[in-house]
Amino acid sequence: MRKRKPYTYQFAETMRQLDGDGLLLAATKPNGESNVMTIGWGIIGVVWGRPVFTVLVRPSRHTHGFVEASGEFTVNVPTPEMSEFVLFCGTQSGRDHDKFAEFDMAVTPGHDVTAVTVDACPLVYECRVVQKNDVAPAAFDPAIVSRYYGRGDFHRVYYGEILGAWAW
């Protein structure tokens, strides 16, 4: 059973995993349907006097609609043993797969949000969207646009107030 921790708990490990295989962003629509995707970009910090996990999600991603519908998400820090699941979640769409079912991955609703948490992950951040905006293509360094946005699929940036960090 996870226990509430400070949002800074195991910060270095979270950043290492984000820069490595990635983290798992999960969201649940009001009808109870859930999806998960791998993220490799994110920031933890303090904005507006609140602990915030900032994540980027392209509008073309299936998970985008889940975050939009609920205004919540969880960021789940996987174990190294979950690398196959993390890879699958980063390369396959929830439009075509029930990722949780295909990997027999148990989930539980969060303590502070209704979005699901991945039970196998030892650390989870539960977040409520407090601000969102679309990146401004004209404001980018052209090298970033050519490398990451060749198809013009620019991200929406979600600022999620960390309502709770939970670990076992």
C-alpha positions, 0 to 999 in steps of 0.5 A: 500500500502506498503512503503519502510522501512529499512531492520531492520524494525520490526526485532524482530517480523520477528525473532519471527515469523521465530521461531514460525509458520514460514515465507513464501518464494516465488519465480517466474520463468521467465515464470511467474509461482510462488510458496510459501513455509514455512521456519523456518530457516533463518538469517538476517545480513550484509555480503560483506557490504550488507544487506542479508537474508540467507535462506535454501531450500532443492533441493527436494522442489518444490520452489528450482527450482523457486529460481534456475531459477530466482535468486530471492525470497521474504520472507513474514512475515505473520500475526497470522491470516494466520496460516492455510495458513502458515501450508498448505504451509509448509506441501503441495507441489506446485507440487500438489497444487496451494497454492495461488489459493486454499486459494484465496491469492492475490500476487503482483510482488515485487518492486525490484524483479519479485518474487511475494509478498503475499499481506496479509503479512504486511512486505516483504523482496525482495531479489536477490541471490548473493551467494549460496552453498550446506551445507557440510555434513562432516562439521556438528555436527553428532547430527544435521545430525541425527536430521535434515538430516536422509534422506540425503536431505541436504539444499542449502543455498541462500544468498539473498541481501535485495534489499528492505523491504516493509511494511504497 
